[in-house]
Amino acid sequence: MKIVKTLLELRSARATFTGSLGLVPTMGYLHRGHLSLVQSARAENEFVAASIFVNPAQFESVDDLDDYPRDLERDLDLLDTHNVDLVWAPDRSEMYPHGYQTYVTVNQLTSGLEGGRRPGHMRGVTTIVSKLLIAFRPDRAYFGQKDAQQVCVVRRLVADLGFPVEVVTCPTVRESDGLALSSRNARLSVDQRQASTVLFRALSAASVAFAEGQRDGDKLCGLMSDVVATEPLADARYIAITEVETLQDLRQLPEQVLASLAVCIGQVVLIDNMVLGET
């Protein structure tokens, strides 16, 4: 596995790959969810690359950025074990050199959900993804369904700007009790970890109601809100039922919708989603 720090080193290493390349963008502190993306990329491409960069443009505050867990040595060992060919782990100054002032935005898709809760966050996502796609020139890029809005936004970005890459969405990887894997889970105390299962319980309740014929978006949101309210340590930041691709809020529902929520557990905000009516 080749590890590079600079863009020039990356371009030089990329030039040696003569077959298809799959890219797994990450912010590090890898878990089984990230590694499932690597496995999918390995199965579908001749070469696999990953990026490790905690992107400051995605964070609302310096404290949140500083609190984000990091363990580069462990991450590199895991990627090596999973037969990744190339890893780019740039410094901040490499990605955002002095005087940097260019950003990429996607408008309507970023107005709600995480885009509404975290102003500027999605601009950070679309900017860094654009830079990674330009730098790596992958044939396929792999993202997890847990970040459903991010996937929708990246698909729109790729279509609008004409990036020659296939965006591949991989299923959310969960713990045995339903909690979606996230690097932020490491910041939960024992009690908070137990409380965090309320996200999956709320989504599961909505899924059951939807399967039984409930097609009122407000009632499904209310049902999820009621489940979250049963957990004293949980504070819902948003609960939404939207169209799967446009992320538009819905009231009378079609046969497939996206249920999403963000819940604060202690000082950690966790997000999760589920496609209802998925075949």
N, C-alpha and C positions, 0 to 999 in steps of 0.2 A: 504494500500500500504506500503510495506516494503522498506526502503531506506538504502543502505549499502555503505560504503566507502572503505573497504578493500577487497582484494581477498578472504581472509579466511571467512569473513562475507558473501560474495557472495556465496561461495561454500556451506556454511552451509544452507543458505536460499534456494539455488537451490535444495538441497537434499530433501526438504520438498515437492517438486512438483512431483506428481505421474502421471500426464497426459502430453499431448503435450505442448511444450513451443514455443512461437513465440517471436523473438527478433527484436527490432527496435533500431539499433545503431544511435546515434545522437551526434552532437557537441553542443546541446542546442540552446537557443534562439528560442524556438519552434514556428512553424506556422502551418497553416492548412495542409500544405503538410506533415509535420511530423505526424500530428494527423490522417491523412488519412491512413498512414502506421499502426498506432496503431489500427485503426478501422478494417483494413484488418486482422491484427494479432488476434484481439479479436474474429473476426468471424470464424477464421480457427483453433484456438487453445484453449485448456482448460486454459492455463495460458499465460500471456503476460509480457515480461520484456523489459526494455529500458536501454540504457546507455547514460550518459551525460558526455562527455569528450572532451574538446577542445584540439585536438591532435597536439602538437607542431611540430611533424615530418611531418605534411602536409603543413607547412607554409614555404615560402621562406625567410621571414625576421622577425625579432623580432617586427618591427613596425606593420606588417600585423597581426601577432599573437595578439599583444596588442590591436589592433583596432577591433578585432572580438567581436561582441556584446555578452553580457552574462547577464543572469537573472535567476539564479538557483531557487530562491524561486518561481518565476512565472512558470518556467518549471515544477517544482514538483507539483504545484497546478493543472496545466493543465493535467498532466499525471494521477494524482489522480482522477480528474473529469472524465477521460476517462477509468477508471477501470483498470489501469495497476497494476499488482501484485507486481512487483519488479523493483527497479531502482538502478543501480550502478552508483555512481557519484564519481569516484576516484580522488585523487590528482595526480599531475604529478609524484611525487616521488613513488607512488604506481604502476604506469604504466611503468615508466622508472627510476628504482632505480639507485643509484650511481654505476657507472661502467658498465652500460647497453651498450651492443654492438651487439645485435642480431637483424637482420632485414630480412624481407621476400620480395623477388622481383619476379615480373612477367615481362618477357622481352619484346617480340614483341608488345604486346597489349598496352604497356605503352610508346611507342616511339614517338607517335604523340599526337595531340589534347592537353589536359591538361598536359599529361606527357611530351610533348615537350615544352610547354610554361612554366611549373613550374618544373624544374629539382628536383628530389627527392620527389615530392608530392605523386606520386603513390606508391613509396616505403613506405611512411608513411601510406597510405591507406591500403595496403596489410598487413603491419605489425600489425596495430591496429585491423583490422578485424580478422586476425589470432588469436590474443590474446583474442578478445571478443568471438570468436567461441569456443576456448578452455575453456575459463572461464565459459561461460553460458551453453554450450552444448545444443543449441537450436535444435528443430526439423525443424524450418523454420526461415529464416532471411529475413527482409523486407527492400527493397531499392527503391528509386524513380527513374523513367525514366529520370528525369532532369539531373541526373549524369550518362548519358548513358555509358560513358567509364568506370566509376567506376563499374557499374553493370557487364559489359563484363569482366573486370579484376577479379572481385570477383568470377564470375562463373568459370573462368579459374583456379583461385586459389583453389577453392573448388574441382574442378575435378582433378587437378594435385596432390593435397595433400591428397585427399580422405576424406575430412571432411564429416561426416554423417549428412548433412543439406541440405534442399531445399532452394534455393535462389529464392525469390519471388520479381518480379518487379511490382511496382504499377505505374499507370499513373501520369504524371506531373500535379500538381494542379496549376491553373492559376488565376490571377485576372481577372475581367470582361473585361479588355482591352488587355488581352493576356499575360501580364508579368508573367513569371514563379515565383512562390513563392520561396524566398531565404532569409536566415537570413541576407545576405549582403544588401538586399533592404532597410533595416532600415538606412543605411548610406547615402542614396540618398537625395539630396535636392529636393525641389518641382519641380524645372526646370529639374533636372536630372531624377527624377521619370517619368516625362512626356516623356523625351527623351528615356527612357529605353524601351518603347514599340517598338522601332525600331528592336529589336531582333525578336520579334514575327512577325512583318510585313515582315521582310526579309525571315523568314522561311515559312510564308504563301505564299509569292510570288513564292518561289521555289516549294511549294506543288502544287500550281495551274499550274505552267509550267510543272511539272512532270505529273500531271493528264492529261494535254493536249498533252502529248506525247514527251516532251523534254527528251532525253536520253544522252545528252552530259554533262558530269560532269563539265567541265570547264565553259560551258555556264551557268549552274545553279549556280556555285560559283560566276561567274561574275554578275549574276542577284542579288544575295544576297548582294554582295559588293556594287552594285549601290544603293540598298535600304538603306544600312547603311550609305553611303556617303551623303544621303539627310539630315541626322541629324548632325548639327554642333557640338553637344556635344559628338558624338560617334566616337570612334576610334577602328576599328576592329583589333583584335590581331590574330585571325585565322578564316577562313571560309573553311569548308571541306565537301565533299560528299564522304562517305565511305561505305564499306560493313557493314551490320548491326552487325555482330558478330565478324568478324576478324578486323574490323576498318581499312582495307586496302583502300588506296585511289583508286578511280575509275574514269575512263574517259567515256567509253561506259557502260551504266548502265543497270543492271538487273531490274526486276519488283518491287524490294523493296530495298531501300537504306536509309542510315542515313545522314541527313543534320545536321551539327553542327557548332556552332560559339561561339566565345568569343569576347565580345565588352567592351571596357573601357568607362565608363561614369563617368567623373570627375576622382576621385581616386579609383573607384570601378570597378572591372572587373566582368561582369556578363556572365554566360554561359547559353546556351539553345540548344535544339535539337528537331528534329522531324523526325519520320520515314515516308518517302515518299512511297506511294503505300501500306500503311498499310490497311489491310482488316478488 
